[in-house]
């Protein structure tokens, strides 16, 4: 019961972020390379906590009492105190329903979103094979088009596309900055983050955190890619490229000049430092967010197995 209560409390607290009462911390959003994956990790963690809370209500009737406690009989009371609910079988039934509904809804929405994205991406790749040619110097596909565009298409193989109009509109340094921006999207797998945000917001639109993550994430991934390109090619170079590019990229692509262009331009020419997140810190935040609910769910059982007053032969 203790584990389920903690997990429910965490799921409610995390899921409430983004509501007027519990806003997303502004300091987090100032570092987009950390904010984007952190918001996704927190969203997945909230969903995982809800699922594990339901599982914690189901476990005692079968797995804990007949499994672990059967091997370590003297620890049965300890396990029951942490996992069993006053409602007994009714609580387990509620937990099973919660797990089935949450996982089923998430899986159904994920299948629908990914199926649509794969279909659209394949259609776009077929068009590129017919209409574009690969430039080995730029390591990008050149597309004959009157609009100045640059974008990337995730998947396998990951592809960067530049139109001939963009080549004419951009200086060499600006073109390099734009290509660096697109490759930063591909390296960080921003398309996958956007897909996860879309799945969670579609499956559970009543959760403020999921709505807020889907609303903020497109701008955050663009800012993160801007930071990566600006550190390599210069802020003013990338700002000039944003002005030159048209905002007319395909809906299936991550484009250099499509989301929050004005805000990004003023950020690049401003004096605020562009912050990049160390890889170690990024993975630490993500792993902690995802493992937190799992640790809470299994910690009471592990503790009961190793406490010193659980002799195996107590009931012999």
Phi and psi in degrees as a GROMACS rama.xvg file:
@    title "Ramachandran Plot"
@    xaxis  label "Phi"
@    yaxis  label "Psi"
@TYPE xy
-64.3313  -45.7225  UNK-2
-62.1782  -45.0398  UNK-3
-62.5367  -39.5136  UNK-4
-64.7909  -44.0763  UNK-5
-63.1003  -42.89  UNK-6
-65.9351  -41.6655  UNK-7
-63.3154  -42.6022  UNK-8
-61.6069  -41.3041  UNK-9
-66.2491  -43.7481  UNK-10
-60.8463  -42.5414  UNK-11
-67.455  -44.1663  UNK-12
-64.1733  -46.3743  UNK-13
-68.4886  -42.4179  UNK-14
-64.8036  -22.8734  UNK-15
-79.4675  -13.1223  UNK-16
-63.3534  136.064  UNK-17
102.987  -13.8382  UNK-18
-82.5181  163.678  UNK-19
-57.2471  -30.5302  UNK-20
-80.0124  -30.1152  UNK-21
-130.77  82.4258  UNK-22
-73.4859  159.226  UNK-23
-71.6544  132.663  UNK-24
-56.7115  129.525  UNK-25
-65.8068  -33.4061  UNK-26
-62.0221  -36.5744  UNK-27
-63.469  -43.0364  UNK-28
-70.2373  -15.6874  UNK-29
-74.7503  -12.4157  UNK-30
-117.96  84.1449  UNK-31
-61.4808  -32.6655  UNK-32
-66.1024  -22.8241  UNK-33
-94.9347  -38.2319  UNK-34
-62.88  -41.7327  UNK-35
-61.3915  -57.1799  UNK-36
-68.1563  -29.2783  UNK-37
-66.9797  -40.5543  UNK-38
-64.2649  -40.5515  UNK-39
-65.3985  -44.7474  UNK-40
-62.271  -40.6761  UNK-41
-66.0238  -39.4298  UNK-42
-63.7015  -46.8738  UNK-43
-64.25  -36.9059  UNK-44
-63.9111  -40.8329  UNK-45
-62.6515  -42.8224  UNK-46
-63.3975  -43.3569  UNK-47
-63.3556  -39.1206  UNK-48
-62.7957  -40.4735  UNK-49
-63.8258  -41.332  UNK-50
-66.2337  -45.0295  UNK-51
-68.5395  -30.4464  UNK-52
-62.6217  -43.5515  UNK-53
-64.2502  -39.8673  UNK-54
-65.7956  -35.7555  UNK-55
-64.3197  -27.4477  UNK-56
-77.6897  -27.6234  UNK-57
-82.0038  -38.3588  UNK-58
-54.2075  -45.3701  UNK-59
-59.0812  -35.2558  UNK-60
-66.0461  -35.3222  UNK-61
-114.745  -65.665  UNK-62
-69.5828  -47.8639  UNK-63
-72.2764  -54.0084  UNK-64
-67.4867  -38.5014  UNK-65
-94.1972  -15.6256  UNK-66
-103.806  -83.1115  UNK-67
-61.5159  -48.4863  UNK-68
-67.4081  -22.4974  UNK-69
-68.2317  -32.304  UNK-70
-82.6143  -34.8004  UNK-71
-120.07  74.5715  UNK-72
-59.9551  -35.9398  UNK-73
-67.6763  -16.0717  UNK-74
-94.6778  2.30992  UNK-75
-58.891  -41.932  UNK-76
-64.1785  -38.4976  UNK-77
-64.0347  -44.1066  UNK-78
-65.3011  -43.4181  UNK-79
-63.601  -37.9125  UNK-80
-63.0578  -32.0977  UNK-81
-86.8946  -29.5233  UNK-82
-112.821  -36.3558  UNK-83
-72.9048  153.271  UNK-84
-114.056  155.452  UNK-85
-58.2149  -26.8281  UNK-86
-78.0176  -12.7914  UNK-87
62.9251  -125.351  UNK-88
-61.0617  -34.7026  UNK-89
-63.2586  -41.3259  UNK-90
-63.3804  -39.4672  UNK-91
-63.6161  -39.726  UNK-92
-63.6761  -42.2347  UNK-93
-61.9842  -43.965  UNK-94
-60.3403  -42.3848  UNK-95
-63.2137  -40.1113  UNK-96
-64.6706  -42.6223  UNK-97
-60.9205  -47.5906  UNK-98
-59.7547  -47.0737  UNK-99
-63.6642  -43.443  UNK-100
-67.8071  -46.1691  UNK-101
-65.9413  -49.699  UNK-102
-66.3834  -39.9668  UNK-103
-63.7393  -45.6368  UNK-104
-63.0059  -44.3653  UNK-105
-64.3264  -42.2643  UNK-106
-65.9396  -41.0128  UNK-107
-64.8229  -43.7979  UNK-108
-68.402  -37.2465  UNK-109
-63.3963  -43.8272  UNK-110
-62.273  -41.1007  UNK-111
-67.4922  -43.7624  UNK-112
-66.03  -49.3851  UNK-113
-67.2941  -35.147  UNK-114
-63.4933  -43.7056  UNK-115
-65.4386  -40.1339  UNK-116
-68.0513  -40.6843  UNK-117
-63.4818  -42.0996  UNK-118
-62.8881  -45.5872  UNK-119
-67.5843  -38.992  UNK-120
-66.2375  -40.9958  UNK-121
-63.0783  -40.8209  UNK-122
-62.803  -40.4307  UNK-123
-68.2075  -38.0685  UNK-124
-65.232  -38.1777  UNK-125
-61.274  -40.3781  UNK-126
-63.4  -42.2272  UNK-127
-64.1667  -39.6816  UNK-128
-61.3109  -32.4738  UNK-129
-84.2456  -35.6621  UNK-130
-107.67  -13.7187  UNK-131
-117.925  162.529  UNK-132
-130.99  148.832  UNK-133
-84.6464  131.03  UNK-134
-102.69  114.28  UNK-135
-70.5972  -26.678  UNK-136
-70.1755  -47.103  UNK-137
-82.1239  -16.9247  UNK-138
53.7035  48.5429  UNK-139
-149.804  163.854  UNK-140
-93.9117  133.174  UNK-141
-98.0257  127  UNK-142
-117.286  125.08  UNK-143
-71.2029  113.205  UNK-144
-159.345  147.162  UNK-145
-81.665  -13.1268  UNK-146
-96.316  136.683  UNK-147
-78.3332  107.945  UNK-148
-137.816  150.692  UNK-149
-145.848  131.34  UNK-150
-156.941  168.229  UNK-151
-122.1  150.805  UNK-152
-118.93  113.296  UNK-153
-72.4193  175.157  UNK-154
112.221  -156.714  UNK-155
-128.792  116.652  UNK-156
-81.0254  152.796  UNK-157
-73.881  134.092  UNK-158
-129.119  138.087  UNK-159
-111.162  132.605  UNK-160
-121.921  135.449  UNK-161
-132.126  136.115  UNK-162
-86.6359  159.156  UNK-163
-64.6713  -31.1495  UNK-164
-64.2677  -35.3732  UNK-165
-67.3577  -37.3674  UNK-166
-61.2332  -38.5312  UNK-167
-73.976  -30.9682  UNK-168
-83.8357  -23.9168  UNK-169
-105.563  141.261  UNK-170
-71.7697  165.199  UNK-171
-58.4615  -43.3272  UNK-172
-67.2332  -37.1823  UNK-173
-66.3966  -40.1885  UNK-174
-62.6878  -41.49  UNK-175
-62.6134  -39.8527  UNK-176
-64.9971  -40.2215  UNK-177
-65.7544  -43.7532  UNK-178
-64.0149  -37.1045  UNK-179
-63.3573  -38.1269  UNK-180
-60.8154  -46.8126  UNK-181
-66.636  -39.6173  UNK-182
-69.3866  -28.1631  UNK-183
-64.4669  -38.7518  UNK-184
-57.5576  -45.7398  UNK-185
-69.0527  -41.3757  UNK-186
-62.3774  -41.6646  UNK-187
-83.9933  -2.31953  UNK-188
54.0384  48.4372  UNK-189
-64.6073  -31.3425  UNK-190
-62.6141  -36.8248  UNK-191
-66.7636  -41.0738  UNK-192
-60.6988  -43.2828  UNK-193
-63.4338  -37.8437  UNK-194
-65.8572  -42.257  UNK-195
-63.1545  -43.3887  UNK-196
-61.0958  -40.2452  UNK-197
-66.1209  -40.8184  UNK-198
-62.6765  -48.1284  UNK-199
-66.1073  -41.6623  UNK-200
-68.4397  -32.213  UNK-201
-73.2576  -40.5902  UNK-202
-73.3535  -37.427  UNK-203
-134.19  69.8654  UNK-204
-67.2243  -14.1454  UNK-205
-82.6812  -4.87307  UNK-206
-90.3781  116.481  UNK-207
-57.212  -40.702  UNK-208
-60.5643  -41.924  UNK-209
-66.6662  -40.8342  UNK-210
-64.4803  -44.339  UNK-211
-66.5986  -38.8274  UNK-212
-63.3232  -44.6018  UNK-213
-65.7323  -33.5975  UNK-214
-71.6322  -40.8051  UNK-215
-87.9997  -26.2035  UNK-216
-61.4642  -42.1746  UNK-217
-55.2762  -43.644  UNK-218
-68.9859  -37.8536  UNK-219
-64.6092  -41.5261  UNK-220
-69.3567  -32.4508  UNK-221
-66.8066  -42.086  UNK-222
-63.7234  -40.1445  UNK-223
-63.6202  -42.439  UNK-224
-67.5548  -36.2565  UNK-225
-59.0424  -45.8339  UNK-226
-60.2674  -44.1162  UNK-227
-62.6784  -44.6663  UNK-228
-70.7778  -38.5594  UNK-229
-66.9255  -35.5962  UNK-230
-65.9041  -26.241  UNK-231
-93.8883  -36.7905  UNK-232
-117.347  -8.14887  UNK-233
104.434  142.726  UNK-234
-66.9946  -46.7497  UNK-235
-67.6378  -32.956  UNK-236
-62.6405  -46.3307  UNK-237
-68.4559  -36.535  UNK-238
-61.8502  -42.0632  UNK-239
-63.5826  -36.5122  UNK-240
-67.2996  -37.6717  UNK-241
-60.882  -40.3931  UNK-242
-65.3723  -36.8952  UNK-243
-76.8739  -23.4339  UNK-244
-86.1341  145.463  UNK-245
-84.9451  151.621  UNK-246
-96.2731  63.8783  UNK-247
-138.458  45.3214  UNK-248
-90.2381  158.618  UNK-249
-62.2651  150.22  UNK-250
-68.7103  -19.8349  UNK-251
-87.7068  0.831867  UNK-252
-115.602  159.192  UNK-253
-97.6554  109.812  UNK-254
-100.43  152.038  UNK-255
-70.7615  -29.651  UNK-256
-132.505  71.3586  UNK-257
-133.106  -34.5458  UNK-258
-116.286  129.505  UNK-259
49.1016  46.1102  UNK-260
-63.2303  -44.3645  UNK-261
-63.4505  -46.1542  UNK-262
-63.588  -38.6905  UNK-263
-67.243  -39.119  UNK-264
-61.5721  -49.2009  UNK-265
-67.5597  -29.8669  UNK-266
-67.6172  -38.6761  UNK-267
-70.3028  -35.0774  UNK-268
-90.7003  -1.87669  UNK-269
-82.216  -171.745  UNK-270
-104.125  -7.39019  UNK-271
-65.9003  129.904  UNK-272
-63.8472  143.259  UNK-273
-89.6715  117.044  UNK-274
-96.4219  131.169  UNK-275
-112.376  141.148  UNK-276
-92.0318  127.992  UNK-277
-57.9014  141.909  UNK-278
-58.943  -39.5116  UNK-279
-62.1541  -42.902  UNK-280
-65.4932  -41.2663  UNK-281
-58.9496  -49.932  UNK-282
-68.5082  -31.6996  UNK-283
-62.3428  -46.0324  UNK-284
-63.1898  -44.8689  UNK-285
-64.2743  -46.7316  UNK-286
-65.4946  -42.2744  UNK-287
-62.6837  -40.9004  UNK-288
-64.9984  -39.1973  UNK-289
-79.237  -34.6744  UNK-290
-83.8306  -19.0583  UNK-291
-52.4234  -55.2779  UNK-292
-60.9206  -35.3138  UNK-293
-65.5796  -43.5494  UNK-294
-61.8331  -43.8213  UNK-295
-61.2742  -38.6743  UNK-296
-69.3777  -38.3373  UNK-297
-99.6737  -14.4744  UNK-298
-58.0362  -43.819  UNK-299
-60.3144  -38.7301  UNK-300
-66.4019  -42.7934  UNK-301
-64.2567  -41.6629  UNK-302
-61.8734  -42.2  UNK-303
-64.9395  -30.2472  UNK-304
-74.1824  -24.0868  UNK-305
-114.548  -0.822269  UNK-306
-67.7111  146.818  UNK-307
-73.2768  -16.3698  UNK-308
-100.177  35.3766  UNK-309
-117.183  67.0718  UNK-310
-66.6786  141.74  UNK-311
-70.2817  -28.5339  UNK-312
-99.4664  22.8366  UNK-313
-62.2681  -37.7319  UNK-314
-96.4579  7.32219  UNK-315
